[in-house]
């Protein structure tokens, strides 16, 4: 069974770029041109919800910048022309920029962010360096490291042939001066600007997140450095308030650090649906799945988690016949597979509290709202009517609404029906008191309808 998640492996970064899988190539191109336009220090907040693809986007941007800087692409030279062809940027128009990716969350146990960032720069940029040569910026980086504890730099010192750099720290120099000299020396050798992508900051411990922001502002204030913070601004404000107090103005505080705020553009959903093989123009099951995605406002990561499970749960049986409606085991079973199962799976992705409320008969409004969502679901509304009911005005019959009938169906499945034989008939459907447990089993991918070989 294929995992549909677009993980930021180099293969996926390149393939998605070449195929323009989610139609973000133009956004990437404009972002690269924006980074290329700065001639002074700049900090950018790239804002997006969790799971919206921020990490994927900045890692693609890093890969593109590396491709246009010969000092950064030695190991991946075979991919450079492929990436350039996909981007269609003119080499002559772009400055040589040195991109660094820094995962703040994976480093938030360190004593100080400056050491972590410097260490990441050294580790990333100097992978093929002949350490017998004199490299001033590398020595300065080791000097900066000596100001802090908690990071083992023995390997770095050994690579420099055991030269006692730590003993040679100049006490009269401030850390600020060392950082400035480090950055200047690095860019003399590697490029015109340094672009540091800070990712996952909003997931860090509050103390580390605040310290990183304040350290960066104080020590990396360099005209040739751009910081890109990929953040969920709402969550980061919450993190700041956890540090300074709930009455603290987190938005104004963060505004001190960001010279520009950019919202991550939405992906092209039709292209992404094609990538994960969700056909919401034909198959009823997929139409319901796309309605669940839109109703809950799922981001890319949630979509892949949801549809991977939905495909495993009931893909083969719901895509077995051309009209998408026929099932051997009755109309009610068909209805449950087509309409209820995707909702159950979606609820487990969105909120386990809502899921438990739903299966306990407490969330009828979620069911009816999704079923009526944008009138997409091809409901055969007349199939839900009993012989004495009508949706129109008829003095001979009881007037009902489609919402009334949907709530009745929901209650028949998820609340005790109280009938002697365990069956409730609603229009052309006969629901049993065993259907709830069967639908829960199907949505858990452990029923006879499950398929584990879906590609």
N, C-alpha and C positions, 0 to 999 in steps of 0.2 A: 504494500500500500504506500503510495507516494505521499510524503509530507509536503503540503502545498505552501508552507511558509517560505517566503523569500528571505533566507538568511544571507547576511552580507559576506558570503565567501567570494573570493576573487572571481571564480567562475561565474557565479550569479551576477556579480557587479558588471562583468563584461557582457555576458549574454543579454541581460536586461537593457544595457546601454545599446548594444548592436540592434536588438529587436525592438527597442523602444516599448517595452512590454506594458508599462503603465503611463506612457505618453508624458514622461517627465524630462525628456531630453532637452526640450526648449527651455524649461525652467533651470536645468543644470547649466546650460550654455549661458543664460543671462546671469546666473549666480557667479559663474567663473569670470564673466566680464565685469561684474560688480566688484569682485575681489581685486581684479586687475586695475580698477580705477582709483584706488586709494593711494594717496601720497603722504599720508600722515597716519598716526596710530588710530586704530578703529576697533571697537568691540561690537559685534553683531549678535543679537538674540534671534535665533532661528526657532520659532515657536510652533509647536504642534502637540496634539494629544499623544498620550502613550499609545504605542502601537501604530502610529500614523506613518512610520517609515523614515523618521529623522536620521537614525543611525545609518540606514541604507543610503540616504541622500548624501550625507556628509562624507561617507566612505567612498562613494562614487566621485564626489568633488575632489577628495584627496587623490584618488587614483588618476583623475584627469590632470590635475596640477602636476603630479609626478611625471606624467607622460610628456609634458611640455618642458620638463627640466631634466637635461641629460645627466645631471649629477645625482638624480634621485631614482632613475629607472634602470639601473644597471642589471638588476636581477630579473626584471620583467620586460626586457627589451623586446622580446618577441611579440608582446601585446601592444606596443606603443602605437604602431601604425593603425591597428584595428580600432583602438580607442580614438585616435585622432580623426579617422575617417568617419566615425559615428558622430563626433562632436562638430566637425566642420568649422574649426576655429583656425584662424591664420596665425602661424607661429610667430610671425614678425610683430603681431599686435600684442602679444602677451609677454609680461615680465617673467623672469625666472623666479618662481615662488617655491619656497620650501614648505611643504605641508606636513604637519604633525597631528596625529590622532591621539587624543588622551582620554581614556575612560576614567572619569573621576570616581565613579562608584567602586571600581575595582581597586582604587588606591586610597579609599577613605579611612583605612587603618594606619596610614603613614602619619608620621608626626607633623610633617609640613608639606604643603602642596608644591612649594617652589622646588624642593629637592626632587619630588616625583616628576614634575614637568621637565626639569633639566635632565634627569636620568632618561626620560622617554625620548628627548631630543637626541641625546648621545646614542642611545640604543638604536633608534630608527635611522638616523642620517649616516652613521659611520659603520654600516654593516660590512663593507668591503675594504675598510681602511687598513693600510700598512702602518702599524703602530710604531715602527722604527723611525718614521719620519716625524719631524717637528710639527706639531699642530697646536697653536696657541689656544684656540677656543676650547679644545678638549681638556687642556690643563686647567683652564679657568673653570670649566664645568666641574672638575674634581675639587677645585678649591671651594666652590659654592657648596658642594656636598658636605664639606668638612664642617660647615656651620650647623649641621643638623645631625641628629641621631635617628636610628630606625631604618636606615637603608644600607645594605651591604654593598660597598663599592670596591671590595677587595679585588674582584675580577677586573675591574677597570684599571686599578693601579697595577695589577700584574701584567696586563696587556701593555702597559707603558714601561715594561721591563723593570718593574719594581722601583722606579724612580720615586723618591720619597716626596710626593707632591704635598701631602697633608702637612708635613713638617715645614713646608715652604710657604704656607699661607701668609700673606702680608697683613699683619694685624692692623696697619693704618688704613687699609681699604675697607670701606663699608660694603655690606652685602649688595646694596643698590648699585654701587660702582662695578662690582664683580658681575652682576647680571647684565648690566649695560655693555661691559666689555665682552662678555661671553656672546651676546647676541650680535654685536658688531663684527667680531672675529668670525663667527659662523657664517654670516651673510657675505662677507668678503669672499669666502671660498665656495659657497653653495648657491647663492642667488641674491636677488634684489630685495625680496620680502620674505618674511616668515609668517605662515598662516597656521595657527594652532586651533584645532577643532576640539573643544571641550564638550564631551558627551556625558549623559547620564548624571548631570549635576543635581537634578531634582530628586534623585534616588538616594543621595548621600545623607549621612548623618548631618543634622543641622549645623553643628559646630564646624565640621569640615567644609561644608558648602559655603558658609559665611567666610571662613578663613581663606578659602581659595579665591573667592571674589575679591576680597580686600587685599590679599597678597598680589594677585595679578594686577590690580589697579595701581598699587604702590610700586612694585618692582619691575613690571614689564611695560612701563609707559615709554614706549620706543616708537619713533615715527615710522619704522620699517616693520612693525609687527601688527598683524590683524588677528584678533581672537574671534572665533565663531562658537558661541555657546548654543548648542542644540538643547532646548528646554521645553518643558510643559510649564508655562508661566504661572498657571493657577496653582500647580503643585509646588513650584519653587517659592511662590509667595507664602504658601502654607509652611514650607520648611523654614523660611526666614522668621515667620511668626513664632514657630516653635522655639527658636533661639532667643528672640528679643521680647516675646510676649504677644498675646493675642490682640492687644490694642495697637500694636505697632503697624505702621503703614508700609506693608511689604512692597506694594507697587512702586511707591515713590523711592523707597530704598533701592530697589533693583534698577530704577531709571538712572541712578547715578553711574551705573556700571556699563550700560548699553548705549552706544551712540546711535544705534539703528535697530529697529525691531522688524523682523520679516516673518510673516506667517507662511509656514510650509504649504505650498500649493496642493490642492486636492489631486489625487491621481485620477486618471480616466477609468471609471469603473467598468465600462463596457469592455475595455481592453484587458483589465484585470480579471473580469469574469471569464473572458476567453482563455486567459492563461490558466485559470484553475478549472476550466471546462464546466462552467456553470452557464447553462443555456436558458435564460429566463425569457426567451421569446417563444418557446415551444412547449417544454415540459412543465406540467403543472407543479410537480415537486420543486423544480428549480425556481419557478415563479414565486412559490411560497417562501423558499429560502431567501430570495432576493428581497422580498417584502420584510422578512424577519431582520435581515441585515440593515435595511433602511430604517425600519421602525426603531430598532435599538441603537442606531447610529454607530455601528461597528466600525472600527479602524482596521487597517490592513491585517495586522496580526490577529485580531479577533475574527476577522472574516475567514482567514485560513484555518484557524483552530475550529471554528464553527463548521465550515463546509467539509473539512477533512472528516469530521465525525459524521456529518449528515450523509456523505457519500458512503461511508462504511456501514452506516445503519440501514439504509434502505435504497441504495442507488439502483441496483439491478432490477428489483421488482417494480420500482416506480418509473423506470425507463424501458420497460420490457415491450410495450405495445405502442403503436404509432399514435393512438389518440391519448395515451397516458391516463386512461380512466378505468380500464377493465381490470378486475381482480377476481380470482377464483373464489375467494372466501367472503364475498358479500360486500354490499355497499358501505356498511358502517366500518368494516375493516379497511376498505379502500379510503374512506374519508379520513380515518385516523392516521393512516400511513402518509397520505398526501398533505394533510393540513396540521395535524396535531404534533406529529413527530418533529418536524423542523422547529416548531415553537418550543417544545420541551428542550431540544438541544440548544437553541438560542438562549433560553432562559438560564441554562446551566453555565453558559459562557458569560452572560451579563450579570446575573445575581443569584446566588444559591438561595437567598432569602425569598426572592420572588418565585423561584422555581418551586420551593417547598410550599409556598402559599398557593401557587397555581395547582399543583397536584392535590392539594387539600381542599380545593373548591372555593378558594378565597379571592381569586383573581380573574373573574369572568370578564372584566373590562379589557384586560390584556388580550384575551382571546378574540373578543368581538372587534376590538380596534385593529388588530393585525388582519383579521379576516376581511375587514372593510377597507383596509389601507389602500388608498388611491384607487379603489375599485379594480385592482389588478388581477384578482385571483380566479377569474372565470367561474364565479359561483353560479351553480344551477339553482337559483333561489326557489323556483317552484317545487323542487324536489323536497324542500323542507316543510311544505304546507300539508297539514291534515285536510281531510275532505271538507271539514266545516270551517276552514279558515281562508282568508284572502288578504292580499296586501292592499287591494283597492277597496273602495267603498262599495259594500254590498249588504243590503239589509238582511239578506238571508244567511249571511256568514259572519263569523267573528273577524274583525279587522286586526291584523298584527303587523309588526314591522320585521324586517330581516334581522335587526338587532335582537328583537324578542326571541326569534327562532334560534339565533346563535347562542344566546344565554341558556336557552332550554337544552340545546345539544351539549353545551359545556356542563350543565348540571347533571344531565343524564350520564355523562362519562365520569365526572370527578366527584359527585356526591352520591350517597346511598340512594338508590332509586325507590326503595320501599315496596316494590312489586313482589307478588308471590312467586313468580317464575324467574325474576331477575332480569326481565327484558323491558325496555321502554321503546315504543314506536313513535317516531317523529317523521311525518311525511313518508318518504320511501325508504327511510333508514330505521333499522332495528338495533338499538344499542344494548349491550349486555353489561352486567355488573362485573364481568371479568375483563372488560376492555381496558380499563385504566391500568391495571397491572401489566397487561400485554404491551401497551404503548410505552410504559416506563421501561420495560425490558428491551423493546426495540430501540428506544433512544439511548440506551446504555450500550448498544452495539453488541448485544449478547443473545440476539434472537435468531430464529431460523431464517430471517430475511437479511441478515448481515452479510456483507461482501468484503473480504479482506484483500482481494486481488485487484482492486481498482487502481488504475495508473493515472 
